[in-house]
Amino acid sequence: MSDEQTDTGTGWPQPAGPVRPGGPAGEPDPRPDAPDPDELSPLAPESPAQPGPSGDEPAVEPVDDGATVDLSAMSRSGEPVASSDGLAEPVGESPAPVVAGRSRWSTAGVMIVALLALLGFTLVVQLKTTSTDPTLGATRQEDLVRILSDLDARESRLQQDIRALEDSQRQLRSGEQGRQAALDEATRRADELGILAGTLPAVGPGLTVQFDAGVKPISANRVLDAVQELRGAGAEAMQISGGDRATVRIIASTYFLDGDNGSLVVEGRRLTGPYTITVIGDPATMRTALNIPGGVVASVRGDGGNVTFGEREVAEVSALHVPIKLEHARPVS
C-alpha cells in the first residue's frame, strides 16, 4: 500500500491531500480560512471515525445494515472488504448479502399471500353467484318489474283455479250426499209402497181381531165393514186368516164374497171360520173404532156372533200379494 494514500472509512483509497499545518493528524487546522475537515470528503460519515486506543490501530466505523468494515483489511489493490464479523473476505468473491429483518419480512409475505388468496376466492364466489342466471343479470330494471308482475298475475290465476277446484269438490261431495239422501228417501218410499201394495212383509205394534159366528154366519159385509173401520183408524197393513190356516193379504183392491156353507171368499180364495184379522197400527185407536155404538162389534153380536181382540206389541203381517200390473195408469210427469 502506498504511503500517499489514506483511509477515508468508505472502503475506497483516496490520495493524500496537503498536510494540514498546525499539528498531527486529527488536530484542527489553525488557519482561519482552513476548510472544515468534514468537507474534505463528501462520503464522510456523520460521526467522525474513532481512533483506536493506541492511535495506530485500525478504526472501525458503523455501517447502517449492522455490518462493520475493517479499515485495515484491504486487498493488495487497495480495496477493503466488508464483513459482518470483522474478517476479510477473499478477493474476487462477492460477500454474502446481509438481510436485515428476515423473520419480519417472511411473516408479512405470508400475510400478503393469504389476503390475496382470500380476495381471489371472494371474487370467484361473487362471479359465480352473479353468473348463475346471466339472463336476469343482464336484464333491465323495467324488465325485472314486468317479470315480477307476470309472476304475481300467474299466482293469482293459480289461486283462482285452486278455489274453483275446491268449490267443485264441495259440490261433488254435496251432490253425492244429495244423491245418497234421495236414494234413501226413494228406498223408504218404496218400502212404504211395498207394504201398502202387499208386496213386502211388515211388522209392528197392532192387534188381532177374531170373528166367531153365532146363529148366523159371519157375512162378507161384516168383514168388509171391519176392514174399512180399521183403515179409517190408521191401519197400515192387514191380513185375514181362516180356520183352515189359509191367509190372504188385504190391500186396497181386496174384495170379499160370501161362499158356500158359511164360508168366505177373499181375492178368489175360499176361507172357513172362524176368521182372524191381523192388523198393524195403533191398537187402542183401532179397538175403539170397532167398538163404536152400532159398529162392527155391535152388528156381529146382534147376529149372535162374537168379536175378540188381542193386542200385540209385535204383530207380523207376512202374507204377500202378487204385484198388480198396471195397464192404463201412468205417473204424472
C-alpha positions as CSV (number, residue, x, y, z in Angstrom):
1,M,0.0,0.0,0.0
2,S,1.4,3.5,-0.9
3,D,2.3,5.9,1.7
4,E,0.5,8.7,-0.1
5,Q,-3.0,7.0,0.3
6,T,-5.1,7.4,3.4
7,D,-8.1,5.6,4.7
8,T,-11.3,7.6,4.5
9,G,-13.5,5.0,6.1
10,T,-15.5,4.5,2.9
11,G,-13.6,1.5,1.7
12,W,-12.0,3.4,-1.2
13,P,-8.4,4.7,-1.2
14,Q,-8.0,8.5,-1.7
15,P,-4.8,10.3,-2.5
16,A,-3.4,12.2,0.4
17,G,-4.0,15.9,0.3
18,P,-1.8,18.6,1.5
19,V,-0.6,18.1,5.0
20,R,-2.7,20.0,7.4
21,P,-0.4,22.5,9.1
22,G,-0.8,23.1,12.7
23,G,-0.2,19.7,14.2
24,P,-0.5,16.0,13.7
25,A,-3.4,14.1,12.2
26,G,-6.7,14.5,14.0
27,E,-6.0,18.1,15.2
28,P,-7.8,21.1,13.7
29,D,-6.1,23.4,11.2
30,P,-5.3,26.7,13.0
31,R,-5.7,28.7,9.8
32,P,-8.7,30.9,9.7
33,D,-9.6,30.1,6.1
34,A,-9.0,26.4,6.5
35,P,-11.8,24.2,5.3
36,D,-13.8,22.0,7.6
37,P,-12.3,18.6,7.8
38,D,-15.7,17.0,7.3
39,E,-15.9,18.8,3.9
40,L,-12.7,17.2,2.6
41,S,-14.7,14.0,1.6
42,P,-18.3,14.0,0.5
43,L,-18.6,10.4,1.6
44,A,-17.5,11.0,5.2
45,P,-20.0,9.6,7.8
46,E,-22.0,11.9,10.0
47,S,-19.9,11.0,13.0
48,P,-16.1,11.1,12.8
49,A,-14.2,7.8,13.0
50,Q,-12.9,7.0,16.4
51,P,-9.3,6.2,16.5
52,G,-8.1,3.1,18.1
53,P,-6.8,3.1,21.6
54,S,-3.1,3.3,20.6
55,G,-3.6,5.6,17.7
56,D,-2.0,3.1,15.2
57,E,-4.8,0.5,15.3
58,P,-7.4,0.5,12.6
59,A,-10.5,2.5,13.1
60,V,-13.9,0.7,12.8
61,E,-16.9,2.7,11.7
62,P,-20.6,1.7,12.0
63,V,-22.5,0.6,8.9
64,D,-26.2,1.2,8.5
65,D,-27.1,-2.5,8.0
66,G,-25.4,-3.7,11.1
67,A,-22.2,-4.9,9.4
68,T,-18.7,-3.4,10.3
69,V,-15.9,-2.6,8.0
70,D,-12.3,-3.3,9.0
71,L,-10.3,-0.3,7.7
72,S,-7.1,-2.4,7.8
73,A,-8.5,-5.3,5.9
74,M,-7.6,-4.2,2.4
75,S,-6.6,-6.1,-0.7
76,R,-3.3,-5.5,-2.5
77,S,-5.1,-3.4,-5.0
78,G,-6.2,-1.0,-2.2
79,E,-9.9,-2.2,-1.9
80,P,-11.2,-3.1,1.6
81,V,-13.6,-6.0,2.1
82,A,-16.6,-5.6,4.4
83,S,-17.5,-8.4,6.7
84,S,-20.2,-8.8,9.3
85,D,-17.8,-10.5,11.7
86,G,-14.8,-8.2,11.0
87,L,-12.9,-10.8,8.9
88,A,-11.8,-10.0,5.4
89,E,-13.3,-12.0,2.6
90,P,-11.2,-13.4,-0.2
91,V,-10.6,-11.1,-3.1
92,G,-12.6,-11.9,-6.2
93,E,-15.6,-13.4,-4.4
94,S,-18.7,-11.4,-3.6
95,P,-19.6,-11.2,0.1
96,A,-22.8,-12.8,1.2
97,P,-25.5,-10.2,1.5
98,V,-26.7,-9.4,4.9
99,V,-30.6,-9.5,5.1
100,A,-32.0,-7.5,8.0
101,G,-35.4,-8.4,9.5
102,R,-35.7,-11.8,7.7
103,S,-38.4,-13.1,10.0
104,R,-40.4,-9.9,9.8
105,W,-40.5,-9.8,6.0
106,S,-41.3,-13.6,5.8
107,T,-44.4,-13.1,8.0
108,A,-45.5,-10.1,6.1
109,G,-45.2,-12.0,2.8
110,V,-47.3,-14.9,4.1
111,M,-50.0,-12.5,5.2
112,I,-50.0,-10.8,1.9
113,V,-50.3,-14.1,0.1
114,A,-53.2,-15.1,2.4
115,L,-55.0,-11.8,1.8
116,L,-54.6,-12.1,-2.0
117,A,-55.9,-15.7,-1.9
118,L,-58.9,-14.6,0.2
119,L,-59.6,-11.8,-2.2
120,G,-59.4,-14.1,-5.2
121,F,-61.8,-16.6,-3.6
122,T,-64.3,-13.8,-2.8
123,L,-64.1,-12.6,-6.4
124,V,-64.7,-16.1,-7.7
125,V,-67.7,-16.7,-5.5
126,Q,-69.2,-13.4,-6.4
127,L,-68.6,-14.0,-10.1
128,K,-70.3,-17.4,-9.8
129,T,-73.2,-16.0,-7.9
130,T,-73.7,-13.2,-10.4
131,S,-73.3,-15.5,-13.4
132,T,-75.8,-18.2,-12.1
133,D,-78.5,-16.6,-14.2
134,P,-76.9,-14.5,-16.9
135,T,-80.2,-13.6,-18.4
136,L,-81.5,-12.0,-15.2
137,G,-78.1,-10.4,-14.6
138,A,-78.3,-8.6,-17.9
139,T,-82.0,-7.7,-17.6
140,R,-83.0,-4.1,-17.2
141,Q,-84.9,-3.0,-14.1
142,E,-88.1,-2.4,-16.2
143,D,-88.0,-5.9,-17.5
144,L,-87.5,-7.3,-13.9
145,V,-90.5,-5.4,-12.8
146,R,-92.6,-6.8,-15.7
147,I,-91.4,-10.3,-14.9
148,L,-92.4,-9.9,-11.2
149,S,-95.8,-8.5,-12.3
150,D,-96.3,-11.6,-14.6
151,L,-95.4,-13.9,-11.7
152,D,-97.9,-12.2,-9.4
153,A,-100.6,-12.5,-12.1
154,R,-99.9,-16.2,-12.6
155,E,-100.1,-16.8,-8.8
156,S,-103.5,-15.0,-8.7
157,R,-104.7,-17.2,-11.6
158,L,-103.5,-20.4,-9.8
159,Q,-105.2,-19.3,-6.6
160,Q,-108.4,-18.8,-8.5
161,D,-108.1,-22.3,-10.1
162,I,-107.5,-23.8,-6.7
163,R,-110.6,-22.1,-5.3
164,A,-112.6,-23.3,-8.3
165,L,-111.5,-26.9,-7.8
166,E,-112.3,-26.7,-4.1
167,D,-115.8,-25.5,-5.0
168,S,-116.2,-28.3,-7.5
169,Q,-115.1,-30.8,-4.9
170,R,-117.6,-29.4,-2.4
171,Q,-120.3,-29.5,-5.0
172,L,-119.5,-33.1,-5.9
173,R,-119.5,-34.1,-2.2
174,S,-122.8,-32.2,-1.8
175,G,-124.2,-33.9,-4.9
176,E,-123.1,-37.3,-3.6
177,Q,-124.7,-36.6,-0.3
178,G,-127.8,-35.4,-2.1
179,R,-127.9,-38.4,-4.3
180,Q,-127.5,-40.6,-1.2
181,A,-130.3,-38.8,0.6
182,A,-132.5,-39.1,-2.5
183,L,-131.7,-42.8,-2.7
184,D,-132.5,-43.3,1.0
185,E,-135.8,-41.4,0.5
186,A,-136.6,-43.5,-2.5
187,T,-135.9,-46.7,-0.6
188,R,-138.1,-45.6,2.2
189,R,-140.9,-44.7,-0.1
190,A,-140.5,-48.0,-2.0
191,D,-140.8,-49.8,1.3
192,E,-143.9,-47.9,2.3
193,L,-145.5,-48.5,-1.1
194,G,-144.4,-52.2,-1.0
195,I,-146.2,-52.6,2.4
196,L,-149.3,-50.8,1.2
197,A,-149.3,-52.8,-2.0
198,G,-148.8,-56.0,-0.1
199,T,-145.6,-57.0,-1.8
200,L,-143.5,-56.7,1.3
201,P,-144.0,-58.2,4.7
202,A,-144.4,-55.9,7.7
203,V,-144.1,-56.0,11.5
204,G,-145.1,-53.6,14.2
205,P,-147.5,-53.0,17.1
206,G,-151.1,-53.9,16.5
207,L,-153.8,-56.3,17.4
208,T,-155.7,-59.3,16.3
209,V,-159.5,-59.3,15.7
210,Q,-161.3,-62.7,15.8
211,F,-164.8,-63.2,14.5
212,D,-166.8,-66.2,15.8
213,A,-170.2,-67.0,14.1
214,G,-173.4,-67.4,16.1
215,V,-176.9,-68.2,14.8
216,K,-176.0,-66.6,11.5
217,P,-172.6,-67.0,9.8
218,I,-170.2,-64.1,9.5
219,S,-171.1,-62.4,6.3
220,A,-168.7,-60.7,3.8
221,N,-170.3,-57.4,4.6
222,R,-169.4,-57.6,8.3
223,V,-165.8,-58.4,7.4
224,L,-165.6,-55.6,4.9
225,D,-167.1,-53.2,7.4
226,A,-164.4,-54.2,9.9
227,V,-161.6,-53.7,7.3
228,Q,-163.0,-50.2,6.5
229,E,-163.2,-49.2,10.1
230,L,-159.6,-50.4,10.7
231,R,-158.3,-48.4,7.7
232,G,-160.1,-45.4,9.0
233,A,-158.4,-45.9,12.4
234,G,-154.9,-45.9,10.9
235,A,-154.3,-49.5,10.0
236,E,-151.1,-49.8,7.8
237,A,-151.0,-53.5,7.0
238,M,-153.6,-56.3,7.3
239,Q,-154.1,-59.9,6.5
240,I,-157.0,-62.3,7.1
241,S,-156.7,-66.0,8.1
242,G,-159.4,-68.7,8.2
243,G,-159.8,-71.7,10.4
244,D,-158.0,-73.9,7.9
245,R,-154.9,-71.6,8.3
246,A,-155.3,-70.1,4.9
247,T,-154.1,-66.5,4.8
248,V,-154.7,-63.7,2.4
249,R,-153.1,-60.2,2.3
250,I,-155.6,-57.4,2.4
251,I,-154.8,-54.4,0.2
252,A,-156.8,-51.6,-1.4
253,S,-158.2,-53.8,-4.2
254,T,-159.1,-56.8,-2.0
255,Y,-162.7,-57.9,-2.3
256,F,-164.8,-60.2,-0.1
257,L,-167.6,-62.6,-1.2
258,D,-169.9,-65.0,0.7
259,G,-169.2,-68.6,0.0
260,D,-171.0,-71.9,0.4
261,N,-171.9,-73.2,3.9
262,G,-171.0,-70.0,5.7
263,S,-167.6,-69.8,4.0
264,L,-165.9,-66.6,2.8
265,V,-164.2,-65.9,-0.5
266,V,-161.3,-63.4,-0.3
267,E,-159.4,-62.5,-3.5
268,G,-160.8,-65.6,-5.1
269,R,-159.6,-67.8,-2.2
270,R,-162.1,-69.7,0.0
271,L,-161.7,-69.3,3.8
272,T,-163.7,-71.1,6.6
273,G,-164.4,-69.7,10.0
274,P,-163.5,-68.6,12.5
275,Y,-161.8,-65.6,10.8
276,T,-158.9,-63.6,12.3
277,I,-157.7,-60.3,11.0
278,T,-154.1,-59.3,12.0
279,V,-153.6,-55.6,11.7
280,I,-150.6,-53.2,12.3
281,G,-151.3,-49.8,13.7
282,D,-152.3,-48.1,17.0
283,P,-154.1,-50.9,19.0
284,A,-156.2,-48.5,21.2
285,T,-157.4,-46.4,18.3
286,M,-158.4,-49.4,16.1
287,R,-160.1,-51.1,19.0
288,T,-162.1,-48.0,19.8
289,A,-163.1,-47.7,16.1
290,L,-164.5,-51.2,16.1
291,N,-166.4,-50.8,19.4
292,I,-168.4,-47.6,18.4
293,P,-172.2,-47.9,19.0
294,G,-173.9,-49.5,16.0
295,G,-170.5,-50.5,14.6
296,V,-169.0,-53.8,13.6
297,V,-168.9,-55.4,17.1
298,A,-172.5,-54.4,17.8
299,S,-173.7,-55.8,14.4
300,V,-171.9,-59.2,14.9
301,R,-173.2,-59.6,18.4
302,G,-176.7,-58.7,17.2
303,D,-176.4,-61.7,14.8
304,G,-175.5,-63.9,17.7
305,G,-171.8,-63.9,17.0
306,N,-168.8,-62.6,19.0
307,V,-165.7,-60.4,18.4
308,T,-162.5,-61.0,20.4
309,F,-159.5,-58.5,20.5
310,G,-155.9,-59.3,21.2
311,E,-153.2,-56.6,21.5
312,R,-149.8,-57.4,20.2
313,E,-146.6,-55.5,20.8
314,V,-145.2,-57.0,17.6
315,A,-147.7,-58.0,15.1
316,E,-146.5,-59.7,11.9
317,V,-148.2,-59.5,8.6
318,S,-146.3,-62.0,6.4
319,A,-148.8,-62.8,3.6
320,L,-147.9,-61.3,0.3
321,H,-149.9,-60.1,-2.6
322,V,-149.0,-60.7,-6.2
323,P,-147.9,-57.3,-7.7
324,I,-150.6,-55.8,-9.9
325,K,-149.6,-55.0,-13.4
326,L,-151.0,-51.6,-14.4
327,E,-152.3,-51.4,-17.9
328,H,-153.7,-47.9,-18.1
329,A,-152.4,-45.7,-15.2
330,R,-149.2,-43.8,-15.6
331,P,-147.4,-41.5,-13.2
332,V,-147.8,-37.8,-13.9
333,S,-144.6,-36.3,-15.4
